[in-house]
Amino acid sequence: MRSPSKWPLSKAWLVVATLDILAAIVQTLAGGGNLSRLGQYIASGVFGRSAFEGGVTYALMGYVFHYGIAFGWTALFYVVYPRVNLLHRNWVITGVGYGMFVWFMMNRVILPLSNVPQGPFDLARATLACTILIVAIGLPLAWMSSRGRNRD
């Protein structure tokens, strides 16, 4: 079985995790928030509301958690991509679909099961979040994988 990409898993992971966190940082700063609070919010998935009182330590843990979660989504793509021939037909459609899948799983399954504070559903925010995951995770992974396949 071919590897999904000439890009090693570690490189693809760092690319998509960094793109995704950069989008979160831009959103946070544009909304008047601060980066420590962003990290604490991510950490609150594990530690609940106490993460917001934990200072820089919890903020840093949140960023580590972010990279860990992104590794999981990258590894899942690397496991599934070579096994599902339909994904090889059009990298753009694959990327959009995977980004939407990640959004759905994170927002409708994983986050509700975590300790992250939940607010009401907001269609505009959900659309933006889904678009970010498509652009930061789905499309880059699909593109990197299609380039690897096309060279074989």
PALUM-552148 format. One record per residue: residue number from 1; chain; x negated, y negated, z negated of N, C-alpha, C in turn. Coordinates in Angstrom, 1 decimal, decimal comma. Example, Ala and Ser with C-alpha at 12.3 -4.5 7.8 and 13.67 -1.06 7.14 Angstrom:
REM residues 2
REC | i | ch | n.x | n.y | n.z | ca.x | ca.y | ca.z | c.x | c.y | c.z
REC | 1 | A | -13,2 | 5,7 | -7,8 | -12,3 | 4,5 | -7,8 | -13,2 | 3,3 | -7,8
REC | 2 | A | -12,8 | 2,2 | -7,1 | -13,7 | 1,1 | -7,1 | -12,9 | 0,0 | -7,9
END
This chain:
REM residues 152
REC | i | ch | n.x | n.y | n.z | ca.x | ca.y | ca.z | c.x | c.y | c.z
REC | 1 | A | -0,8 | 1,2 | 0,0 | 0,0 | 0,0 | 0,0 | -0,9 | -1,2 | 0,0
REC | 2 | A | -0,6 | -2,2 | 0,8 | -1,3 | -3,4 | 0,9 | -1,1 | -4,3 | -0,3
REC | 3 | A | -2,1 | -5,1 | -0,6 | -1,9 | -6,1 | -1,6 | -1,1 | -7,2 | -0,9
REC | 4 | A | -0,3 | -8,0 | -1,7 | 0,6 | -9,0 | -1,1 | -0,2 | -10,2 | -0,6
REC | 5 | A | -1,4 | -10,3 | -0,9 | -2,1 | -11,5 | -0,5 | -3,6 | -11,4 | -0,6
REC | 6 | A | -4,3 | -12,2 | 0,2 | -5,7 | -12,3 | 0,1 | -6,0 | -13,2 | -1,2
REC | 7 | A | -5,0 | -13,9 | -1,6 | -5,2 | -14,7 | -2,9 | -5,1 | -13,7 | -4,0
REC | 8 | A | -6,1 | -13,7 | -4,9 | -6,0 | -12,8 | -6,1 | -4,8 | -13,3 | -7,0
REC | 9 | A | -4,3 | -12,4 | -7,7 | -3,2 | -12,7 | -8,6 | -3,6 | -13,8 | -9,5
REC | 10 | A | -4,8 | -13,8 | -10,0 | -5,2 | -14,9 | -11,0 | -5,2 | -16,3 | -10,3
REC | 11 | A | -5,6 | -16,4 | -9,1 | -5,6 | -17,7 | -8,4 | -4,2 | -18,1 | -8,1
REC | 12 | A | -3,4 | -17,2 | -7,6 | -2,0 | -17,6 | -7,3 | -1,3 | -18,0 | -8,6
REC | 13 | A | -1,5 | -17,3 | -9,7 | -0,9 | -17,6 | -11,0 | -1,3 | -19,0 | -11,4
REC | 14 | A | -2,6 | -19,3 | -11,3 | -3,0 | -20,7 | -11,8 | -2,4 | -21,8 | -10,9
REC | 15 | A | -2,3 | -21,5 | -9,6 | -1,7 | -22,5 | -8,7 | -0,3 | -22,8 | -9,1
REC | 16 | A | 0,5 | -21,7 | -9,2 | 2,0 | -21,9 | -9,4 | 2,2 | -22,4 | -10,8
REC | 17 | A | 1,5 | -21,9 | -11,8 | 1,7 | -22,4 | -13,2 | 1,4 | -23,9 | -13,3
REC | 18 | A | 0,3 | -24,3 | -12,6 | -0,1 | -25,7 | -12,7 | 0,9 | -26,6 | -11,9
REC | 19 | A | 1,3 | -26,2 | -10,7 | 2,3 | -26,9 | -10,0 | 3,6 | -27,1 | -10,8
REC | 20 | A | 4,0 | -26,1 | -11,5 | 5,2 | -26,1 | -12,3 | 5,1 | -27,0 | -13,5
REC | 21 | A | 4,0 | -26,9 | -14,2 | 3,8 | -27,8 | -15,4 | 3,6 | -29,2 | -15,0
REC | 22 | A | 2,9 | -29,5 | -13,8 | 2,8 | -30,8 | -13,3 | 4,1 | -31,5 | -13,1
REC | 23 | A | 5,0 | -30,7 | -12,5 | 6,4 | -31,2 | -12,2 | 7,1 | -31,5 | -13,5
REC | 24 | A | 6,9 | -30,7 | -14,5 | 7,5 | -30,9 | -15,9 | 6,9 | -32,2 | -16,5
REC | 25 | A | 5,6 | -32,3 | -16,3 | 4,9 | -33,5 | -16,9 | 5,5 | -34,8 | -16,2
REC | 26 | A | 5,6 | -34,8 | -14,9 | 6,1 | -35,9 | -14,2 | 7,5 | -36,3 | -14,7
REC | 27 | A | 8,3 | -35,2 | -14,7 | 9,7 | -35,4 | -15,2 | 9,8 | -36,0 | -16,6
REC | 28 | A | 8,9 | -35,5 | -17,5 | 8,9 | -35,9 | -18,9 | 8,5 | -37,4 | -19,0
REC | 29 | A | 7,4 | -37,7 | -18,3 | 6,9 | -39,1 | -18,4 | 7,8 | -40,1 | -17,7
REC | 30 | A | 8,4 | -39,6 | -16,6 | 9,4 | -40,5 | -15,9 | 10,6 | -40,8 | -16,7
REC | 31 | A | 11,0 | -39,8 | -17,6 | 12,1 | -40,0 | -18,5 | 11,8 | -40,6 | -19,8
REC | 32 | A | 10,6 | -41,1 | -20,0 | 10,2 | -41,8 | -21,2 | 9,7 | -40,8 | -22,3
REC | 33 | A | 9,6 | -39,5 | -22,0 | 9,2 | -38,6 | -23,0 | 7,7 | -38,5 | -23,2
REC | 34 | A | 7,2 | -37,7 | -24,1 | 5,8 | -37,5 | -24,3 | 5,4 | -36,1 | -24,1
REC | 35 | A | 4,1 | -35,9 | -23,8 | 3,6 | -34,5 | -23,5 | 3,6 | -33,6 | -24,7
REC | 36 | A | 3,4 | -34,1 | -25,9 | 3,4 | -33,3 | -27,0 | 4,8 | -32,7 | -27,2
REC | 37 | A | 5,8 | -33,5 | -27,1 | 7,2 | -33,0 | -27,2 | 7,5 | -32,0 | -26,2
REC | 38 | A | 7,0 | -32,2 | -24,9 | 7,2 | -31,2 | -23,9 | 6,6 | -29,8 | -24,3
REC | 39 | A | 5,4 | -29,8 | -24,8 | 4,8 | -28,6 | -25,2 | 5,6 | -28,0 | -26,4
REC | 40 | A | 6,0 | -28,8 | -27,3 | 6,8 | -28,3 | -28,5 | 8,2 | -27,7 | -28,0
REC | 41 | A | 8,8 | -28,3 | -27,0 | 10,0 | -27,8 | -26,4 | 9,8 | -26,4 | -25,9
REC | 42 | A | 8,7 | -26,2 | -25,2 | 8,4 | -24,9 | -24,6 | 8,2 | -23,9 | -25,8
REC | 43 | A | 7,4 | -24,3 | -26,8 | 7,1 | -23,5 | -27,9 | 8,4 | -23,1 | -28,7
REC | 44 | A | 9,4 | -24,0 | -28,6 | 10,6 | -23,8 | -29,4 | 11,4 | -22,5 | -28,9
REC | 45 | A | 11,0 | -22,0 | -27,7 | 11,6 | -20,8 | -27,3 | 11,3 | -19,7 | -28,2
REC | 46 | A | 10,1 | -19,7 | -28,8 | 9,7 | -18,7 | -29,8 | 10,0 | -19,1 | -31,2
REC | 47 | A | 9,6 | -20,4 | -31,5 | 9,6 | -20,8 | -32,9 | 10,8 | -21,6 | -33,3
REC | 48 | A | 11,7 | -21,9 | -32,4 | 12,9 | -22,6 | -32,7 | 12,6 | -24,1 | -33,1
REC | 49 | A | 13,5 | -24,7 | -33,8 | 13,4 | -26,1 | -34,1 | 12,1 | -26,5 | -34,9
REC | 50 | A | 11,5 | -25,5 | -35,6 | 10,3 | -25,8 | -36,4 | 9,1 | -26,2 | -35,4
REC | 51 | A | 9,2 | -25,8 | -34,2 | 8,2 | -26,2 | -33,2 | 8,1 | -27,7 | -33,1
REC | 52 | A | 9,2 | -28,4 | -33,2 | 9,2 | -29,9 | -33,1 | 8,5 | -30,6 | -34,3
REC | 53 | A | 8,3 | -29,8 | -35,4 | 7,7 | -30,4 | -36,6 | 6,2 | -29,9 | -36,7
REC | 54 | A | 5,8 | -29,1 | -35,7 | 4,5 | -28,4 | -35,8 | 3,3 | -29,2 | -35,3
REC | 55 | A | 3,6 | -30,3 | -34,7 | 2,5 | -31,2 | -34,2 | 1,8 | -30,6 | -33,0
REC | 56 | A | 0,5 | -31,0 | -32,9 | -0,2 | -30,6 | -31,7 | -0,4 | -29,1 | -31,5
REC | 57 | A | -0,5 | -28,4 | -32,6 | -0,7 | -26,9 | -32,5 | 0,5 | -26,3 | -31,7
REC | 58 | A | 1,7 | -26,7 | -32,1 | 2,8 | -26,1 | -31,4 | 2,9 | -26,6 | -30,0
REC | 59 | A | 2,5 | -27,8 | -29,7 | 2,5 | -28,3 | -28,4 | 1,6 | -27,5 | -27,5
REC | 60 | A | 0,4 | -27,3 | -28,0 | -0,6 | -26,5 | -27,3 | -0,1 | -25,1 | -27,0
REC | 61 | A | 0,5 | -24,5 | -28,1 | 1,1 | -23,1 | -27,9 | 2,1 | -23,1 | -26,8
REC | 62 | A | 2,9 | -24,2 | -26,7 | 3,9 | -24,3 | -25,7 | 3,3 | -24,2 | -24,3
REC | 63 | A | 2,2 | -25,0 | -24,1 | 1,5 | -24,9 | -22,8 | 1,0 | -23,6 | -22,5
REC | 64 | A | 0,4 | -22,9 | -23,5 | -0,1 | -21,5 | -23,3 | 1,1 | -20,6 | -23,0
REC | 65 | A | 2,2 | -20,8 | -23,7 | 3,4 | -19,9 | -23,3 | 3,8 | -20,2 | -21,9
REC | 66 | A | 3,8 | -21,5 | -21,5 | 4,2 | -21,8 | -20,1 | 3,3 | -21,0 | -19,1
REC | 67 | A | 2,0 | -21,0 | -19,3 | 1,1 | -20,3 | -18,4 | 1,4 | -18,8 | -18,5
REC | 68 | A | 1,7 | -18,3 | -19,7 | 2,1 | -16,8 | -19,8 | 3,3 | -16,5 | -19,0
REC | 69 | A | 4,3 | -17,3 | -19,2 | 5,6 | -17,1 | -18,4 | 5,4 | -17,1 | -16,9
REC | 70 | A | 4,6 | -18,1 | -16,5 | 4,3 | -18,2 | -15,1 | 3,5 | -17,0 | -14,6
REC | 71 | A | 2,6 | -16,4 | -15,4 | 1,9 | -15,2 | -15,0 | 2,9 | -14,1 | -14,8
REC | 72 | A | 3,9 | -14,0 | -15,7 | 4,9 | -12,9 | -15,5 | 5,6 | -13,0 | -14,2
REC | 73 | A | 6,1 | -14,2 | -13,8 | 6,8 | -14,4 | -12,5 | 5,9 | -14,2 | -11,4
REC | 74 | A | 4,6 | -14,6 | -11,5 | 3,6 | -14,3 | -10,4 | 3,4 | -12,8 | -10,3
REC | 75 | A | 3,2 | -12,1 | -11,4 | 2,9 | -10,7 | -11,3 | 4,1 | -9,9 | -10,8
REC | 76 | A | 5,3 | -10,3 | -11,2 | 6,5 | -9,7 | -10,6 | 6,6 | -9,8 | -9,1
REC | 77 | A | 6,3 | -11,0 | -8,6 | 6,3 | -11,2 | -7,2 | 5,2 | -10,3 | -6,5
REC | 78 | A | 4,1 | -10,2 | -7,1 | 3,0 | -9,4 | -6,5 | 3,3 | -7,9 | -6,6
REC | 79 | A | 4,2 | -7,5 | -7,5 | 4,6 | -6,1 | -7,5 | 5,7 | -5,8 | -6,5
REC | 80 | A | 6,7 | -6,7 | -6,4 | 7,8 | -6,5 | -5,5 | 7,5 | -6,8 | -4,1
REC | 81 | A | 6,7 | -7,8 | -3,7 | 6,5 | -8,2 | -2,3 | 6,1 | -7,1 | -1,4
REC | 82 | A | 5,1 | -6,3 | -1,8 | 4,6 | -5,3 | -0,8 | 5,6 | -4,1 | -0,7
REC | 83 | A | 6,5 | -4,0 | -1,6 | 7,5 | -2,9 | -1,6 | 8,8 | -3,2 | -0,8
REC | 84 | A | 9,1 | -4,5 | -0,6 | 10,3 | -4,9 | 0,1 | 10,0 | -5,5 | 1,4
REC | 85 | A | 10,1 | -4,8 | 2,5 | 9,8 | -5,3 | 3,8 | 10,6 | -6,5 | 4,2
REC | 86 | A | 11,8 | -6,6 | 3,8 | 12,7 | -7,7 | 4,1 | 12,0 | -9,1 | 3,7
REC | 87 | A | 11,2 | -9,0 | 2,6 | 10,6 | -10,3 | 2,2 | 9,5 | -10,7 | 3,1
REC | 88 | A | 9,0 | -9,9 | 4,0 | 7,9 | -10,2 | 4,9 | 8,4 | -11,0 | 6,2
REC | 89 | A | 9,7 | -11,0 | 6,4 | 10,2 | -11,6 | 7,6 | 10,1 | -13,1 | 7,8
REC | 90 | A | 10,3 | -13,8 | 6,7 | 10,3 | -15,3 | 6,7 | 9,8 | -15,8 | 5,4
REC | 91 | A | 8,6 | -16,3 | 5,3 | 8,1 | -16,7 | 4,0 | 8,9 | -17,9 | 3,4
REC | 92 | A | 9,5 | -18,7 | 4,2 | 10,3 | -19,8 | 3,6 | 11,5 | -19,3 | 2,9
REC | 93 | A | 12,2 | -18,4 | 3,6 | 13,4 | -17,9 | 3,0 | 13,1 | -17,1 | 1,7
REC | 94 | A | 12,0 | -16,3 | 1,8 | 11,5 | -15,6 | 0,7 | 11,2 | -16,5 | -0,5
REC | 95 | A | 10,5 | -17,6 | -0,2 | 10,1 | -18,5 | -1,3 | 11,3 | -19,2 | -1,9
REC | 96 | A | 12,3 | -19,6 | -1,1 | 13,5 | -20,3 | -1,6 | 14,2 | -19,3 | -2,4
REC | 97 | A | 14,4 | -18,1 | -1,9 | 15,1 | -17,1 | -2,7 | 14,4 | -16,7 | -4,0
REC | 98 | A | 13,1 | -16,6 | -4,0 | 12,4 | -16,3 | -5,2 | 12,5 | -17,4 | -6,2
REC | 99 | A | 12,4 | -18,7 | -5,8 | 12,5 | -19,8 | -6,7 | 13,9 | -19,8 | -7,3
REC | 100 | A | 14,9 | -19,6 | -6,5 | 16,3 | -19,5 | -7,0 | 16,4 | -18,4 | -8,0
REC | 101 | A | 15,8 | -17,2 | -7,7 | 15,9 | -16,1 | -8,7 | 15,2 | -16,4 | -10,0
REC | 102 | A | 14,1 | -17,1 | -9,9 | 13,4 | -17,5 | -11,2 | 14,2 | -18,4 | -12,0
REC | 103 | A | 14,8 | -19,4 | -11,3 | 15,7 | -20,4 | -12,0 | 16,8 | -19,7 | -12,7
REC | 104 | A | 17,5 | -18,8 | -11,9 | 18,7 | -18,1 | -12,5 | 18,3 | -17,2 | -13,7
REC | 105 | A | 17,2 | -16,5 | -13,6 | 16,8 | -15,6 | -14,7 | 16,3 | -16,5 | -15,9
REC | 106 | A | 15,6 | -17,5 | -15,7 | 15,2 | -18,4 | -16,8 | 16,3 | -19,1 | -17,5
REC | 107 | A | 17,2 | -19,6 | -16,7 | 18,3 | -20,5 | -17,2 | 19,6 | -19,7 | -17,6
REC | 108 | A | 19,8 | -18,6 | -17,1 | 21,0 | -17,9 | -17,4 | 20,8 | -16,6 | -18,2
REC | 109 | A | 19,5 | -16,2 | -18,3 | 19,2 | -15,0 | -19,1 | 18,2 | -15,3 | -20,2
REC | 110 | A | 17,0 | -15,7 | -19,8 | 15,9 | -15,8 | -20,8 | 16,1 | -16,9 | -21,8
REC | 111 | A | 16,3 | -18,1 | -21,3 | 16,4 | -19,3 | -22,2 | 17,6 | -19,1 | -23,2
REC | 112 | A | 18,8 | -18,6 | -22,7 | 19,9 | -18,4 | -23,7 | 19,5 | -17,4 | -24,7
REC | 113 | A | 18,6 | -16,5 | -24,5 | 18,2 | -15,5 | -25,4 | 17,1 | -16,0 | -26,4
REC | 114 | A | 16,5 | -17,1 | -26,0 | 15,4 | -17,7 | -26,8 | 16,0 | -18,6 | -27,8
REC | 115 | A | 15,1 | -19,3 | -28,5 | 15,4 | -20,3 | -29,5 | 15,4 | -21,7 | -29,0
REC | 116 | A | 15,3 | -21,9 | -27,7 | 15,3 | -23,3 | -27,1 | 16,6 | -23,9 | -27,4
REC | 117 | A | 16,6 | -25,2 | -27,8 | 17,9 | -25,9 | -28,0 | 18,7 | -25,9 | -26,7
REC | 118 | A | 19,9 | -25,5 | -26,7 | 20,7 | -25,5 | -25,5 | 21,7 | -26,7 | -25,5
REC | 119 | A | 21,7 | -27,4 | -24,3 | 22,6 | -28,5 | -24,1 | 23,7 | -28,0 | -23,1
REC | 120 | A | 24,7 | -28,8 | -22,8 | 25,7 | -28,5 | -21,8 | 25,1 | -28,4 | -20,4
REC | 121 | A | 25,7 | -27,6 | -19,6 | 25,3 | -27,4 | -18,2 | 25,4 | -28,8 | -17,5
REC | 122 | A | 24,4 | -29,2 | -16,7 | 24,4 | -30,4 | -16,0 | 24,0 | -30,0 | -14,5
REC | 123 | A | 24,9 | -30,1 | -13,6 | 24,6 | -29,7 | -12,2 | 23,4 | -30,4 | -11,6
REC | 124 | A | 23,3 | -31,7 | -11,8 | 22,2 | -32,5 | -11,3 | 20,9 | -32,0 | -11,8
REC | 125 | A | 20,8 | -31,8 | -13,1 | 19,5 | -31,3 | -13,7 | 19,2 | -29,9 | -13,3
REC | 126 | A | 20,3 | -29,1 | -13,2 | 20,1 | -27,7 | -12,7 | 19,5 | -27,7 | -11,3
REC | 127 | A | 20,1 | -28,5 | -10,4 | 19,7 | -28,6 | -9,0 | 18,2 | -29,0 | -9,0
REC | 128 | A | 17,8 | -30,0 | -9,7 | 16,4 | -30,5 | -9,8 | 15,5 | -29,4 | -10,3
REC | 129 | A | 15,9 | -28,7 | -11,4 | 15,1 | -27,7 | -11,9 | 14,9 | -26,5 | -10,9
REC | 130 | A | 16,0 | -26,2 | -10,2 | 15,9 | -25,1 | -9,3 | 15,0 | -25,5 | -8,1
REC | 131 | A | 15,1 | -26,7 | -7,6 | 14,3 | -27,2 | -6,6 | 12,8 | -27,2 | -6,9
REC | 132 | A | 12,5 | -27,6 | -8,2 | 11,1 | -27,6 | -8,6 | 10,6 | -26,1 | -8,6
REC | 133 | A | 11,4 | -25,2 | -9,1 | 10,9 | -23,8 | -9,1 | 10,7 | -23,2 | -7,7
REC | 134 | A | 11,6 | -23,7 | -6,8 | 11,4 | -23,3 | -5,4 | 10,1 | -23,8 | -4,8
REC | 135 | A | 9,8 | -25,1 | -5,0 | 8,7 | -25,8 | -4,5 | 7,4 | -25,4 | -5,2
REC | 136 | A | 7,4 | -25,2 | -6,5 | 6,2 | -24,9 | -7,3 | 5,9 | -23,5 | -7,4
REC | 137 | A | 6,9 | -22,6 | -7,4 | 6,6 | -21,2 | -7,6 | 7,0 | -20,3 | -6,3
REC | 138 | A | 8,2 | -20,4 | -5,9 | 8,7 | -19,6 | -4,8 | 7,9 | -19,8 | -3,5
REC | 139 | A | 7,9 | -21,0 | -3,0 | 7,3 | -21,2 | -1,7 | 5,8 | -21,0 | -1,7
REC | 140 | A | 5,0 | -21,4 | -2,8 | 3,6 | -21,1 | -2,8 | 3,3 | -19,6 | -2,8
REC | 141 | A | 4,0 | -18,9 | -3,6 | 3,8 | -17,4 | -3,7 | 4,1 | -16,8 | -2,4
REC | 142 | A | 5,2 | -17,1 | -1,8 | 5,6 | -16,5 | -0,5 | 4,6 | -16,9 | 0,6
REC | 143 | A | 4,1 | -18,2 | 0,6 | 3,2 | -18,6 | 1,6 | 1,8 | -17,9 | 1,5
REC | 144 | A | 1,3 | -17,8 | 0,2 | 0,1 | -17,1 | 0,0 | 0,2 | -15,7 | 0,4
REC | 145 | A | 1,3 | -15,1 | 0,1 | 1,4 | -13,6 | 0,4 | 1,6 | -13,4 | 1,9
REC | 146 | A | 2,3 | -14,3 | 2,6 | 2,4 | -14,2 | 4,1 | 1,1 | -14,4 | 4,8
REC | 147 | A | 0,3 | -15,3 | 4,3 | -1,1 | -15,5 | 4,9 | -1,9 | -14,2 | 4,7
REC | 148 | A | -1,8 | -13,6 | 3,6 | -2,6 | -12,3 | 3,3 | -2,1 | -11,2 | 4,3
REC | 149 | A | -0,8 | -11,1 | 4,5 | -0,3 | -10,1 | 5,3 | -0,6 | -10,3 | 6,8
REC | 150 | A | -0,6 | -11,6 | 7,2 | -0,9 | -11,9 | 8,6 | -2,3 | -11,7 | 9,0
REC | 151 | A | -3,2 | -11,6 | 8,0 | -4,6 | -11,4 | 8,3 | -5,0 | -9,9 | 8,4
REC | 152 | A | -4,1 | -9,1 | 7,8 | -4,4 | -7,6 | 7,8 | -4,2 | -7,0 | 9,1
END
